[in-house]
Amino acid sequence: MTSSRARSVPLGGIVFQSVPGFEDHLEKELEILSSNVPCNIERWGPLFYLCSPPPSPLPVFWHLNTWLNPVKIEFETISEAAKALRDIQRNWSPVLFTQFRRGSLIASKLPPVSQKKRPFPWLLPQASMGAWTLLDACAMIASPSCSSPFPSGTIEFGEDREGPPGRAYLKLWETFTRLGRMPEKGERCLDAGASPGAWTWALSRLGADVIAVDRAPLDKRAASMPGVSFIRHDAFTIRPEEIGPIDWLFSDVICYPSRLFQWIEKWLECGLCKNFVCTIKMQGSVESGVDFDTPRRFAAIPGSRVLRLYHNKHELTWIKVSSPACP
């Protein structure tokens, strides 16, 4: 109970914030989950509330953010609502789907959270980033801790509009920001499916040595960078032993998720790579049969995480690193 007249009640369970345009993917994942584990699901706009304690590890990936300890706060005035949040912590980001005017007035009474574009590299702040929404004029759901360190799961970087051949490098920048680590100078990286070269460009800028592999040529902006060598080949038909020991394996290959998994299994079995960052490209619609099984197989690999990054499109990102898991 806060010192104001607002009343706070822990809800238990967790809240998933869906990805705009992919709400049906999250809904399907939760449907699959509920068919195996008894659980009740309630929806509030873009938010899906899983009432019962979830299994661990949680096989749900199609969300921008997870609200880990939601509470319901009932209040009478805008000032009460804002004070109830401030009494819990400083940093809050709204996710509104109704009562927009009232929500903006509550947000105006909270400490501002910067939404400016970030430089890269950017160190994550240590303070927790909370999230809240209004259910109606006098009730809100709030969670002081969330799975994403970014406000509403969103981060924008100050982009380089001239250097890289494409914007795919933003996925790497977001991954490295969440990890709190990245390839170091002189580390050996394999960039599979490298063309046109946005990931190779980003890795070379860090000082890494990059073996770029693709059947299509690299853009000269990436091919001419220091430490870059290019192999014109299908990356999946090159045996790990032909590449030799590497520090990082990166893949942004357009392929079926199951084919990527089979290739990664070879690298895991040989033990020649320490760290992995791979995009799991999803194809089709929920109705036509999106592969929801293979991302679970990736997540089951010890030390792994499967995330839906803000900069992902119809895809997920699998991460396995030798350092502690990313947030």
C-alpha positions as CSV (number, residue, x, y, z in Angstrom):
1,M,0.0,0.0,0.0
2,T,1.4,3.4,-1.0
3,S,1.2,6.5,1.2
4,S,-1.4,8.0,-1.1
5,R,-5.0,6.8,-1.4
6,A,-4.1,4.5,-4.2
7,R,-4.5,0.8,-3.6
8,S,-1.9,-1.7,-4.9
9,V,-2.5,-5.4,-5.3
10,P,0.2,-7.9,-6.7
11,L,-1.3,-9.9,-9.5
12,G,1.2,-12.8,-9.8
13,G,1.9,-14.2,-13.2
14,I,3.5,-12.1,-16.0
15,V,2.5,-9.7,-18.8
16,F,3.7,-10.0,-22.3
17,Q,3.9,-6.9,-24.5
18,S,3.3,-8.0,-28.1
19,V,5.2,-6.9,-31.2
20,P,3.1,-4.6,-33.4
21,G,1.9,-6.5,-36.4
22,F,2.8,-9.9,-34.9
23,E,0.2,-10.1,-32.1
24,D,-1.1,-13.3,-33.7
25,H,2.4,-14.9,-33.2
26,L,2.3,-14.3,-29.5
27,E,-1.3,-15.4,-29.3
28,K,-0.4,-18.7,-31.0
29,E,2.6,-19.3,-28.7
30,L,0.4,-18.8,-25.6
31,E,-2.2,-21.1,-27.1
32,I,0.4,-23.8,-27.5
33,L,1.6,-23.1,-24.0
34,S,-1.9,-23.4,-22.5
35,S,-2.5,-26.7,-24.3
36,N,0.5,-28.2,-22.4
37,V,0.3,-26.2,-19.1
38,P,-3.0,-25.2,-17.5
39,C,-3.0,-21.4,-17.5
40,N,-5.5,-18.5,-17.9
41,I,-4.7,-15.8,-20.4
42,E,-6.3,-12.3,-20.4
43,R,-5.7,-9.6,-23.1
44,W,-5.5,-5.9,-22.6
45,G,-4.8,-4.2,-26.0
46,P,-1.2,-5.2,-26.9
47,L,-0.7,-6.8,-23.6
48,F,-1.3,-10.5,-22.8
49,Y,-1.6,-11.4,-19.1
50,L,-0.6,-15.0,-18.1
51,C,-2.4,-15.4,-14.8
52,S,-0.7,-18.5,-13.5
53,P,3.0,-18.9,-12.7
54,P,4.8,-19.7,-16.0
55,P,7.0,-22.7,-16.6
56,S,10.8,-22.2,-16.8
57,P,12.4,-21.8,-19.2
58,L,9.4,-20.0,-20.8
59,P,8.9,-21.0,-24.5
60,V,7.4,-17.7,-25.5
61,F,9.5,-15.4,-27.7
62,W,7.2,-13.1,-29.8
63,H,7.1,-10.1,-27.5
64,L,9.0,-6.9,-27.1
65,N,9.0,-6.9,-23.3
66,T,7.8,-9.0,-20.4
67,W,6.4,-7.4,-17.2
68,L,7.9,-9.6,-14.5
69,N,6.0,-8.6,-11.4
70,P,2.8,-6.8,-12.3
71,V,0.6,-5.1,-9.8
72,K,-2.9,-3.6,-10.2
73,I,-3.2,0.0,-8.8
74,E,-6.6,1.6,-8.2
75,F,-6.6,5.3,-7.8
76,E,-9.0,8.3,-7.9
77,T,-6.9,11.2,-9.3
78,I,-4.1,11.6,-11.7
79,S,-1.8,12.8,-8.9
80,E,-2.5,9.7,-6.9
81,A,-1.6,7.5,-9.9
82,A,1.6,9.3,-10.5
83,K,2.6,9.2,-6.8
84,A,1.8,5.5,-6.6
85,L,4.4,4.9,-9.4
86,R,7.0,7.3,-8.0
87,D,6.7,5.6,-4.6
88,I,7.8,2.4,-6.2
89,Q,10.7,3.7,-8.3
90,R,11.9,6.4,-10.6
91,N,11.9,5.0,-14.2
92,W,8.6,4.2,-15.9
93,S,7.5,3.9,-19.5
94,P,3.8,3.9,-20.5
95,V,2.2,1.4,-22.9
96,L,-1.2,2.9,-23.5
97,F,-4.1,1.4,-25.5
98,T,-6.9,3.4,-23.9
99,Q,-7.4,6.5,-21.8
100,F,-4.6,8.3,-23.8
101,R,-5.3,11.8,-22.5
102,R,-5.4,10.6,-18.9
103,G,-2.3,8.5,-19.5
104,S,-0.3,11.4,-20.9
105,L,-1.3,13.5,-17.8
106,I,0.0,10.8,-15.5
107,A,3.2,10.5,-17.5
108,S,3.8,14.3,-17.3
109,K,4.0,14.0,-13.5
110,L,6.6,11.3,-13.6
111,P,10.4,11.8,-14.1
112,P,11.1,11.9,-17.8
113,V,12.7,8.9,-19.5
114,S,14.9,9.8,-22.4
115,Q,13.7,8.6,-25.8
116,K,16.6,10.1,-27.8
117,K,18.5,8.1,-30.3
118,R,21.5,6.4,-28.7
119,P,25.1,6.3,-29.9
120,F,26.9,3.0,-30.3
121,P,28.4,1.6,-28.2
122,W,26.0,2.6,-25.4
123,L,26.1,1.2,-21.8
124,L,22.8,0.2,-20.3
125,P,21.8,2.1,-17.2
126,Q,21.8,0.2,-14.0
127,A,18.3,1.3,-12.8
128,S,15.3,-0.8,-13.6
129,M,12.9,0.3,-16.3
130,G,9.3,-0.2,-15.3
131,A,6.2,-0.3,-17.5
132,W,2.6,0.6,-16.9
133,T,-0.8,0.9,-18.7
134,L,-4.3,2.1,-17.9
135,L,-7.2,-0.4,-17.9
136,D,-9.7,2.4,-17.3
137,A,-9.8,5.9,-15.8
138,C,-9.1,4.7,-12.3
139,A,-7.1,1.5,-12.6
140,M,-3.6,0.7,-14.0
141,I,-1.3,-2.3,-14.3
142,A,2.3,-1.6,-13.5
143,S,5.5,-3.7,-13.2
144,P,8.7,-2.2,-11.8
145,S,10.9,-4.8,-13.4
146,C,10.8,-6.0,-17.0
147,S,12.8,-8.3,-19.3
148,S,13.8,-5.5,-21.6
149,P,16.1,-2.7,-20.3
150,F,14.7,-0.4,-22.9
151,P,11.6,1.8,-22.5
152,S,8.7,-0.3,-23.8
153,G,11.3,-2.7,-25.3
154,T,12.3,0.0,-27.8
155,I,15.7,1.4,-28.6
156,E,16.7,3.7,-31.5
157,F,20.3,4.3,-32.5
158,G,21.9,7.2,-34.2
159,E,22.3,5.6,-37.6
160,D,25.2,5.8,-40.1
161,R,23.5,6.6,-43.3
162,E,26.6,6.4,-45.6
163,G,29.0,3.7,-44.4
164,P,27.1,0.4,-44.1
165,P,25.5,-1.4,-47.0
166,G,22.1,-1.7,-45.4
167,R,20.5,-1.3,-42.0
168,A,20.8,-4.9,-40.7
169,Y,23.8,-3.8,-38.6
170,L,21.3,-2.3,-36.1
171,K,20.4,-5.9,-35.0
172,L,24.0,-6.4,-34.0
173,W,24.2,-3.1,-32.2
174,E,21.1,-3.9,-30.2
175,T,22.4,-7.4,-29.4
176,F,25.8,-6.1,-28.2
177,T,24.1,-3.4,-26.1
178,R,22.0,-6.0,-24.4
179,L,24.9,-8.4,-23.9
180,G,27.2,-5.7,-22.6
181,R,30.0,-7.2,-24.7
182,M,31.0,-7.6,-28.3
183,P,33.8,-8.9,-30.5
184,E,37.1,-7.5,-29.4
185,K,40.0,-6.3,-31.6
186,G,41.7,-9.3,-33.3
187,E,38.9,-11.8,-32.5
188,R,38.0,-14.1,-35.4
189,C,34.4,-13.9,-36.6
190,L,32.5,-15.8,-39.2
191,D,29.7,-13.9,-40.9
192,A,27.5,-16.4,-42.7
193,G,25.2,-15.0,-45.4
194,A,27.2,-11.8,-45.3
195,S,26.1,-10.1,-48.5
196,P,25.6,-7.2,-48.9
197,G,27.8,-6.8,-45.8
198,A,26.1,-4.7,-43.1
199,W,27.1,-7.2,-40.3
200,T,30.7,-7.5,-41.8
201,W,30.9,-3.7,-41.8
202,A,29.8,-3.5,-38.1
203,L,32.2,-6.3,-37.0
204,S,35.2,-4.8,-38.9
205,R,34.5,-1.4,-37.2
206,L,35.0,-3.1,-33.9
207,G,38.5,-4.3,-35.0
208,A,37.5,-7.9,-35.5
209,D,38.9,-10.2,-38.2
210,V,35.9,-11.2,-40.3
211,I,35.5,-14.2,-42.6
212,A,32.5,-13.2,-44.7
213,V,30.8,-16.1,-46.6
214,D,28.0,-15.8,-49.2
215,R,27.1,-16.9,-52.7
216,A,26.6,-13.2,-53.6
217,P,29.5,-10.7,-53.5
218,L,30.0,-8.2,-50.7
219,D,29.4,-4.5,-51.3
220,K,32.7,-2.8,-51.7
221,R,32.1,-0.7,-48.6
222,A,32.4,-3.8,-46.5
223,A,34.8,-5.8,-48.7
224,S,37.5,-3.1,-48.5
225,M,37.4,-2.8,-44.8
226,P,40.4,-3.9,-42.6
227,G,40.5,-7.5,-41.5
228,V,37.8,-8.7,-43.9
229,S,38.3,-11.7,-46.1
230,F,35.6,-13.1,-48.4
231,I,34.7,-16.6,-49.4
232,R,32.2,-17.0,-52.3
233,H,30.3,-20.1,-51.2
234,D,27.1,-21.4,-49.5
235,A,28.0,-21.1,-45.9
236,F,26.0,-24.1,-44.9
237,T,28.0,-26.4,-47.1
238,I,31.4,-25.4,-45.6
239,R,32.5,-27.8,-42.8
240,P,33.5,-26.1,-39.6
241,E,36.9,-27.8,-39.9
242,E,37.5,-25.8,-43.1
243,I,37.1,-22.6,-41.2
244,G,38.9,-23.6,-38.0
245,P,38.6,-22.1,-34.5
246,I,36.6,-18.9,-34.3
247,D,35.6,-16.6,-31.5
248,W,32.2,-15.6,-32.9
249,L,29.7,-17.1,-35.4
250,F,27.2,-14.7,-36.9
251,S,24.4,-15.7,-39.3
252,D,21.8,-13.6,-41.0
253,V,21.2,-16.2,-43.6
254,I,17.7,-16.3,-45.2
255,C,16.7,-20.0,-44.7
256,Y,14.2,-22.2,-43.0
257,P,14.8,-22.3,-39.2
258,S,15.3,-26.1,-39.3
259,R,18.1,-25.8,-41.8
260,L,19.9,-23.2,-39.6
261,F,19.5,-25.5,-36.6
262,Q,21.0,-28.4,-38.4
263,W,24.0,-26.3,-39.4
264,I,24.5,-24.9,-35.9
265,E,24.4,-28.4,-34.4
266,K,27.6,-29.2,-36.4
267,W,29.3,-26.1,-34.9
268,L,28.2,-27.0,-31.4
269,E,29.4,-30.6,-31.8
270,C,32.9,-29.7,-33.1
271,G,33.5,-27.1,-30.3
272,L,35.3,-24.7,-32.6
273,C,33.3,-21.6,-31.7
274,K,32.7,-19.8,-28.4
275,N,29.9,-17.4,-29.2
276,F,26.9,-17.4,-31.5
277,V,24.5,-14.7,-32.7
278,C,22.0,-16.0,-35.4
279,T,18.9,-14.6,-36.9
280,I,16.0,-17.2,-37.1
281,K,14.1,-16.2,-40.2
282,M,10.4,-17.0,-40.0
283,Q,8.3,-17.6,-43.0
284,G,4.6,-17.6,-43.8
285,S,1.7,-16.7,-41.6
286,V,0.3,-18.3,-38.5
287,E,-2.5,-19.7,-40.7
288,S,0.0,-21.2,-43.2
289,G,2.2,-22.7,-40.5
290,V,4.9,-20.6,-38.9
291,D,7.6,-22.8,-37.4
292,F,7.1,-22.3,-33.7
293,D,9.0,-25.5,-32.8
294,T,12.5,-24.7,-34.0
295,P,13.0,-21.5,-31.8
296,R,12.2,-23.7,-28.8
297,R,14.9,-26.1,-29.9
298,F,17.3,-23.2,-30.1
299,A,16.3,-22.0,-26.6
300,A,16.8,-25.4,-25.2
301,I,20.5,-25.4,-26.1
302,P,22.3,-24.8,-22.7
303,G,23.4,-21.2,-22.2
304,S,21.0,-19.9,-24.9
305,R,18.5,-17.1,-25.3
306,V,16.0,-16.5,-28.1
307,L,14.8,-12.9,-28.3
308,R,12.6,-10.8,-30.5
309,L,14.8,-7.7,-30.9
310,Y,13.3,-4.3,-31.5
311,H,15.2,-4.3,-34.9
312,N,14.1,-7.7,-35.9
313,K,11.5,-8.0,-38.6
314,H,9.7,-11.4,-39.2
315,E,12.5,-13.1,-37.3
316,L,14.0,-13.9,-33.9
317,T,17.5,-13.8,-32.7
318,W,19.3,-16.8,-31.0
319,I,22.3,-15.9,-28.7
320,K,24.7,-18.2,-27.0
321,V,27.8,-16.6,-25.5
322,S,30.5,-17.6,-23.1
323,S,29.8,-14.7,-20.8
324,P,26.6,-14.5,-18.6
325,A,23.3,-14.4,-20.5
326,C,22.0,-11.1,-21.7
327,P,19.0,-9.4,-20.1
